[in-house]
Amino acid sequence: MPTYQRTTGYAHGSPERTGILLVNLGTPDAPTTPAVRRFLREFLSDSRVVEYPRLLWWLILNGIILRIRPRRSAAAYREIWTDEGSPLMIHSRSLASAVAGRLEQRAPGVFRVELAMSYGKPSIASSVEKLRAAGVTRLLVLPLYPQYSATTTAAVFDLVTRQLQGMRWLPELRFINQYHDDPNYIAALAASIREYWRSEGRGTHLMFSFHGVPRYTLERGDPYHCQCHKTARLVAEALELGRDEWTISFQSRVGREEWLRPYTDKTVIRLARNGLDRLDVACPGFSTDCLETLEEIAMQNAEAFEEAGGETLHYIPALNSRDDHVDCMLGLIERHAAGWPETADGDPASAERAKALGAKQ
């Protein structure tokens, strides 16, 4: 039998509050081998992330991967680490803070925003607990993954609902699955690319690089592949690009099995060998900059492009905490929270009736 948590801080007639949980993937606490090993163990142990038979995968993970990969990944993290910490954490906190500030301006005292990471800190469990302790009666979960994948979005759902199972008084729950074709999201992406071109000049070709996943996820029903293609097409249309002016690809593959194609690293080399001088790369699937954008694209792939005969690869930064990205988040929150009261002052008469029946004040 589970032990249910009591609802602390509740008093009959108290104002209702809506919790907004923004969730990103996560990051190690430090760019060190032990910290990266802890992070990878938690991340790669999730059955949503790797859909192998559990015993076989446990042997592979603990017998091979966690003995080799943490040291290599730690070296990559050190390339992008700042005095303030991980770029993913810095930008995620900035985005959450901006969303919280704007919501507070619109409806003071009604919303409580918390940032969580699927893996690492702050954990989803700890952030949901903060919202519970704050007395939220409604919970809107917004994973910062524009395109739906069971490896990311569904993993967030699992972790959130697992935490809710121990709560005595459950909040009303709503969950945003994806926003790959949201007009505000597309407009923000297009605007960020236009601004980069005005500032840094425009390349000969634009590549949209999305995080790769194994091909079996597509064959088993994930809409991720199709949603990535739709996002790229809509942004290209907003930029009025001809079909020969842009390319879509998938990065970050590991292992020997087939992942979604075409592969970013191989496409970068092919374009360079075909005589392309400057390649611009945007990564619309990443809401904030991170290891995969700053080290893999802006460093590794830029070097590969030049070695293959290209002149320069320019990485266009993620939306991070841009104002139009914050506007996009607010639009999603407003639309998905529709029907929930914006304010709730409580019913004095109801409070008196409850008090007469012995309710705790």
DAKA-V418158 format. One record per backbone hydrogen bond with DSSP energy under -0.5 kcal/mol. CO is the residue of the C=O (numbers start at 0). NH is the residue of the N-H. If there is no record, write none. Layout:
((CO NH) (CO NH))
This chain:
((1 3) (4 167) (5 7) (6 9) (10 13) (16 18) (16 136) (16 137) (17 111) (18 20) (18 139) (19 21) (19 113) (20 141) (21 115) (22 143) (23 117) (24 118) (29 31) (31 35) (32 36) (33 37) (34 38) (35 39) (36 40) (37 41) (38 42) (39 43) (40 44) (42 45) (45 48) (45 49) (49 51) (52 56) (53 57) (54 58) (55 59) (56 60) (57 61) (58 62) (59 63) (59 64) (60 65) (63 66) (63 67) (64 67) (64 68) (64 69) (67 71) (68 72) (69 73) (70 74) (71 75) (72 76) (73 77) (74 78) (75 78) (75 79) (76 79) (76 80) (81 84) (84 81) (85 89) (86 90) (87 91) (88 92) (89 93) (90 94) (91 95) (92 96) (93 97) (94 98) (95 99) (96 100) (97 101) (98 102) (99 103) (100 104) (101 105) (102 106) (106 109) (106 110) (109 17) (111 19) (113 21) (115 23) (116 123) (118 26) (121 116) (122 126) (123 127) (124 128) (125 129) (126 130) (127 131) (128 132) (129 133) (130 135) (131 134) (136 171) (137 18) (138 140) (138 173) (139 20) (139 141) (140 142) (140 175) (141 22) (142 144) (143 145) (143 286) (145 178) (145 179) (148 151) (148 152) (148 153) (151 155) (152 156) (153 157) (154 158) (155 159) (156 160) (157 161) (158 162) (159 163) (160 164) (162 165) (163 166) (165 4) (167 169) (171 138) (173 140) (174 176) (175 142) (178 181) (181 185) (182 186) (183 187) (184 188) (185 189) (186 190) (187 191) (188 192) (189 193) (190 194) (191 195) (192 196) (193 197) (194 198) (195 199) (196 200) (204 279) (205 246) (206 208) (206 281) (207 209) (207 248) (209 250) (212 259) (213 216) (213 217) (214 217) (214 218) (215 219) (216 221) (217 220) (222 226) (223 227) (224 228) (225 229) (226 230) (227 231) (228 232) (229 233) (230 234) (231 235) (232 236) (233 237) (234 238) (235 240) (236 239) (241 244) (242 245) (244 205) (246 207) (248 209) (249 263) (250 211) (257 214) (261 249) (262 266) (263 267) (264 268) (265 269) (266 270) (267 271) (268 272) (269 273) (270 275) (271 274) (276 310) (276 311) (277 203) (277 204) (278 313) (279 206) (280 315) (281 208) (282 285) (284 286) (285 318) (286 319) (289 292) (289 293) (290 294) (290 295) (291 296) (292 297) (294 298) (294 299) (295 300) (296 301) (298 302) (299 303) (300 304) (301 305) (302 306) (303 307) (304 309) (305 308) (311 278) (311 313) (312 314) (313 280) (314 316) (315 282) (318 321) (321 325) (322 326) (323 327) (324 328) (325 329) (326 330) (327 331) (328 332) (329 333) (330 334) (331 335) (332 336) (334 337) (336 339) (345 347) (346 350) (347 351) (348 352) (349 353) (350 354) (351 355) (352 356) (353 358) (354 357) (359 11))
